[in-house]
Amino acid sequence: MFLRAMPLLVLATLPLRAQEAALLEAPAAAASEPLRTAGTVGHAEGPLLTEDSPTDAASQATKEQQPLPADRERLRRTAIQRALPIIVERGQWWIEKKDCVSCHRIGNMLWTLRLAKQRGCVLPDISQDWFSWAVQSSQATDEKGVTDAEKNREGIVQLLAADRVSPFIPSEIKRAWIDMMLATQEEDGCWQPGGQLPSQKRPEAETRIVSAMWIGLALARENDARARTAVQRVLQTVDRVEGIPVSTEWYAVQLLLAQATNDADRQRDAIAALVQEQHPDGGWGWLLAEPGDALATGLALFALASTDRELTEPEMANAVQAAEGFLLSTQQFDGGWKVPGTKKNKKMPQETASYWGTCWATMGLLQSEVWADHAP
């Protein structure tokens, strides 16, 4: 297996020479920095280690032996602040050039920005019109009278999540969206995945249930008997699954849903699965067998760091720290992360997947701040 020792690219937005100087002053020794597989895209270059290269205990270290520097709180916040401008810039570009509220992109952006504001981050200039535009665009109908919300249920889940952080959706529209989800649940407890999700590079049945878990997560927040029944139908479908899921998203969203339903046993099972599937470099791949990327790692970190501290074990604390290290060490100089496409035959970094990854990496680091705040 090939490994690269990576520098921590977690500097403030500085001229390149200033960034290089700051790197030389970084407190982390090379032996304590996370390692990554050479197949991961979008990383700075480092010395190549092969199976025949001289190695020592440090280069063989597992994620449990790779602590972040003592000032990781500063490094974490710096990485978040560096990511926010590109999230806003590329989100605004999407709104102006694509005029499209689907693809889960706008929901991701607004959710990230709401969390960042809640945590006291310094936000770039953003337009509050984006929030009303997202709601209004979701209400648009096609020639058959079907709303964009119904065709983009997973994106609506993200808008509802952003609204829970800081409300912006009118109550009557929010109620209409919940009613739409309840009315369109199918006999197997799932919903038809929206847009291009069925073309993702995992079994379509897994995509279908993952989508159902996301929608179940939104419904689980509702104080509504019908919503509780719908969530139970989702969980029954999950429990009937035979075989082993292949995507990190499966375990991460299952953990989030278990948190929302106060199911401690399901939470422990999902935590154990995520910790077991974490790569030695601290990352997760979108598919479990793939090299780590920011999309899967940010999502897994967000789910783990959302867990009640009473349920955590030392292995989970190590996993959170290692995931932070992976994200800090793989951030690009422009503040974003590069992520391979999630569709079949998309192995190179893709713009939309990279945008999702940048949002999820930022949300994961933001939630990790919350988790750290509650450390014993």
N, C-alpha and C positions, 0 to 999 in steps of 0.2 A: 504494500500500500504506500502511496506517496503522501507525504505531509509537508506543509509549509509552516514555518514559524512566522507569525504575522505581527506587525506593529499595531498599536492601538491608534486607529484613525479617528480620534474623538476630539479633535481640536476645534476651537471656535473658528468662525469664518474669517480667516486671515489670508494675507497674500501668501503665495506658495512658499517663499523663502522663510517667512515668519513661522509657517506651519512646520517646516523642516527643522527650524531651530528649536521650536517647542517640543518636537518629538524627541530631540536629543536630551531634553531636560525632563522627560517623562519619568515618574518615579518607579515605573514597573521595570523589573529586570526581564531580559528576554526569556529566561527560563520559566518565568511565571506567566507568560502570555499564552493565550489559548492557541491551539493548533487547529488547522482545518485540512480537509482533504483537498488535494490539488484540483479535483474536478469542480469545485465550487467556483462559480463565475463572479466577476465583479470585485475582486480583491486586489490590494496592492501586492507587488511582487516581493518575495522573500527567498531566503536560501532553500534550495530543494533538497529534501531528505528522501532517500530511497531505502529499500529494505537492506541494501548493501552498505549504506552509509554508516559511519561511526555514530553511535547513539549513546545516551547516558540516561540516568533516571529522570532527569528533567524532561527530555524530549519524548520519553515514554509515558509521561504523566497522564493520568486520567483526569476527567473533569473535576473529580473530588479534590485533586491536588493542584488545581490551577486557580487560586484566588485572584480576584481583581485587586488592583492597587488599593491602598488604604483610603485614598480620596475618591473612591468610585462614585460617591454621590455627586461630586462635581463633574466627573467625566460623564456620568449618565445624563445629567441636566444639559451639559454642553452638547452632547449628541442630539438630544431632543431639540434644542434651540437651533442647531444646524439643519435639522430636517424640516422644520416648519416652513421656511421660505419656499423650498421646492414643492412641498405639498400644496401650498397656496398657489404658486405659479402654475403648476401643471393642472391643478384643479380648475383654475380660472380659464386656462387654455381650453380645457375640455368643454366647459360651459359655453365659451364664446365660439369655438370652432365646430364642436359636435352637437351642441344644443340637445344633449342626451342625458337623461337622469338615470338611465339603467346602467348595466355593466358593473353595478356595485361600487362605482367609483365615487360618486358624489356623496353617497351615504358614508363611505369610508372617510372622506375628507371632513365632512361636517362632524362626525363622531370624534375624530381625532382632534379637531379644533376645539370642540366643546370640552373634551378632557384636558387639553393643554391649558385652556383658560381657567378651568376649575383648579388646576394645580399651580396657578400663578405664573405661567410662562409668559414671556414677552412675545406677543403675536405680531406677525406682519400685518400690513393693512389688508383688511378683509371687508367685503361688502355684506351687510346684513341682508341685502337683496338675494344672495345666494340661497339663504334658508327658505325664504318665501318662494323663490323660483323652484326649488326642489319640490316643495309641497304642491304648487300649482301645476308643475309639469307632470307630477304623478297622478293628478286628477284628469289629465287629458284623455280623450277617448279616441279609439280608431273607428273605422267605418262600420264596424259591427257593434259599436257601443261598449267595447271592453276597455277599461281604464288601464293606463300604464302601470298603476299600482298592482293590478291583478296579474299583469305580465312580468312584474318585477318584485315579487313578494319578498325575496331575500334582501333586495335593496331597501324595501320598506322597513324590514327588521332593523337595518342599520340607522335609518332615519328615526325610528322609534327609540333606539338606544341613545342616539344623540339628544333627542328630546327629553329623555329621562335625566340626563346630566343637567340640562338647562332648557326649559320648555320653549318651543317655537311653533309647534303644530297646533292649530285650532282644535279644541276638544271634539267638535262634531266630526271633523275629518279623521281624527285619530279613532273615534268610535266606528266610523264607516270602514276604516281599514281593518280593524279587528273583526268586525262583522263579516267583511269580505273573506278573511282568512278562515273563519269558522264555517262559512257557507261553502267554501271550495275544497275543504278537506275531503280526500277520497276514501274509498272503502278500506284500504289497507292502512289508513292512518297518516298517509303522506300527502304531498301536493306535487303536481307536475313541476319539476325544476324549470326555472325561467331562462329565457334567452339562450345563450350558448353553453350553459352549464352541462347539458348532456354530452357535449363533445369533449369534456375533460378526460385526461389520461388516467382514469380509474374506472372500475366497473360502474356502469350506469346505475345499477341498483344501489351502490354505495352513495353516489351523488344524490340520488333521490332521498335516501334516508338522512344524509347530512343536511340537505335543504329542509327536510321536515323538522330536524332538531333545531335549526336556526329559527324556524317559524314557531316551534314549540317554546323556544326561549322567550320570544316576544309575548306569546300568550300566557306564559307562566307568571308574567308580571301583572296580569290583570286579575282583579278581584271579581271574578265572574265564574259561575258554576259551569257554564258551557265551555269556557276556556280551559278550566281544570280538566274537564272530561276529554277535550281535544288533546291536551298534553299527555294524559294517561294513555291515550290511543297511540301517540307517538312513541312513548316509552315501551309499550307492549310490542310495537313493531321492532324497536331496537333489540329487545330481549329475544325475539324470535330469530334473529340473524344467525345463520350458520356460516362458518368460515371466519377468516381473520381479515379485518379491514386493512387496507393498504395505505391510507392517507393519514397524515398527522391531524388534519382537520377533524376527522372522525372523533378522535380521543379528546381534542381540545374543546369542541362544541359540546360533547357529551359531559365534560367536566363543568362547563358553564351552565348547562341545563340542570345538572345534578345540584349545583349551588342554588339555582333559582327555585328548585323544588325541595330544598333542604333534605336531600337524600345523602346521608353521610356515607353509607356503604358504597353507593355508586360513585361518589366523589373519590373515595379511597382507591377504588378499582381503576378509575380514569387516571388518577395521579400516578399510581404504580405503573400503568401502561406507558404514560408519557416519559416517566423517569427511565424506564427500561429501554425505550426506543431512542433516547437522546444519544447523539453521536459523541465520540470522545472529544471533539472540538467544541462541544457545547451547543451545537445547532441541531435542527431537525430539517429533513427534506420535506417538500410538499408531499411526495410519496415517501414512505418510510425508508425505502431502499435507496433513495437518491441522496446526494450530498446535501449538506445543510444550506438553507436559504433564509432570507429575511422574512418572507411571507409566512412560512411554516413556523419559524422560530419565534417571530413576534407574536403570532397567534397562540402558540403553546405557552410562551412566557406570560401573556395576558391572562390566559386561563389559570395557570398555576398561581400567579400573583394575586388573583382574585379570590383565592381560597382562604377560608377562615384559618387563622393561625393555629387554632386548637387542633386542626386536622393535620398539620404539617409534621413531617419527620425530618431528621438531619439530611437524608438523601434528597429531599425536596429543596431544602435550602441550598444545597450544593448545586442542584439542577438550575435553580433560579440564577444563582451567581454565574454559573457557566454559560447560561443563555445570554445574560447581559454581556459577558465577555465576548461571545461570538458576535453579537450585534455591534458592539463597540469596535471590534477589530475588522469588521467588514464594511463599515460605512464608507461611502465614496467621498471624494473631496468636495463634491457639490452638495453634500448633505443627504443624498439619497442612497438607496441600495439597489443593486441589479439582481433580478430574479428571472430564471427561465420561465417560459410560458407554461401554463397549466393544461393546455390542450394537447391532444395527441400529436406527436411528431414536432412539437415545439420545444427544442432542447436549448436553444440560444436565449439570452435575455430578451424579454419582450417589454414594450413600453407600459402596457396596462398591468401586467404581472408585477413589474418593478414598482409601479405606483402603489398597487395593493401592498406590496412588500414594505415600501417606505412608510405607508400609513400604519400597518400592523407592527412594524418594528418600533415606531414611535409610540403607539398605544401600549405595546408591551413594556417599554421602558417607563412610560408614565405610570402604568399600574404597578410596576416594580417599585417605584418611588412610594406609592401608597403602602405596599407590602412592607417595605423597609421602615416606614413610619411606625408600624405596629409591631416591630421587633421587640421581643421581651428584654 
